[in-house]
């Protein structure tokens, strides 16, 4: 109600490919008119911004990455020690919903097991509507030795720290905050090509981005199971790239935005 206040909207997802906000409006024009009342629409990645502008043809847009407190993440990663067996340990974190692609990740893990790969394990942290479906898939495919659904964790960082690599199987993203947190903890990121991933890596070798399909996810994970030592090649680039996401840099950008 304050006509003198600046009003900003934050967009966290590709609204062109995942138009979940459509149900909140009576028409496309009503939604577009709502966004036009904001002084600026801030998008969490360049790809999210491009999708937004393609859909709504609104110009007052910019990119603003999510602020992340790297010191808090590092400190919390030391709160307790997560034990793991002497096998290749992967981790994935996210809501257990179709968007995150855990159903196809389980199918890929089953294919890898059928190929004869045994000495690997996945932690999947999170909760959601697909929990029962995924548990049933694990039972049907006999994957209990290879996958653990650990549920939601208040502090996931010791698990990330203990893992060898962070895996993203998502069908779509905005800009993955948890992938940025894994980067801060110097974990190689093996991901499907969804919004924000190329920006996260920039010109640094922080891991590997495969095409967004089940077959390409399978090929990527199979390659690194066969060439696991190559994950160490990403460590130096991860340290360098994590400096960009320091909290002080994000806060400076937000302060500049408010000052404007």
Phi, psi and omega in degrees: 000349180274109184291344181270349184282149172274140184237126183238144173245143177249130178247123188251003185211156176290102185280354175278315181273333178232078187278057187290343181282349184304327184290345183272355183232153180281341180200164176299319181297323178296318178295315179298318179297325177298312180296328183291346178280349179274148176290326179205143174251120184258128183247143188280357173201165179295323180291324175295319177299313181300318179295319181296313181291325177296324184280315190255347180056043178251135189265334187281062185237156176205171177256133176218108180289152181293134175292136179226130180273097185294328180293320178296319180298313181296317180296316181292332179293344180259006183296324177205165182256129176262121180278142174223154179286169180280061177226172178286116186252119176252158177221145172221142184226131177168172177295142180275077180225166185304321183306325185279349172071026181290335177297316180285332175297317178296322176297321178294317179299321178296319178296319179295319178297318178295333177285352179104000177282125183237328190270058176211157183209147178242129164265131172241116181255133178142170179223164180165181187292340181268008185303310182296319179299316182290321176298321179294320177297318179298319179292312184296323182270359180057056184253014185299333179280346185247343184222137172232119171275109189263359180076186180284138179236128176300323180234095181274353192293325175298330177290318177298317181299323184282339184282163178270331181202155180254130185244135175238121181250016190298145171281330177205155177213173169258287168208113191290109177296317183293330175293322176296321178294321176295321177300317179299327178271013173061041177257125176305141184248122177248111193221153168287159182278091176234172188308133174095342187290316178295326176292321179300315181285324188055231180262017183258146177274081182269359182157222183217138177245119179256164175298152189276076177208161180296319181298317181288327174298317177299312181298320181296311182292323177298317180300315184283337170291328177279336184228054190297327182297339181292343176299330179294337181293343183271349191298317182294318179295323178299317179297318181292315183292328183297335179299328182295331186263016177299144185303320183299325179291320179292322181294321178301319179294319179294320178296320177297320179298315181293319179299325180294000000 
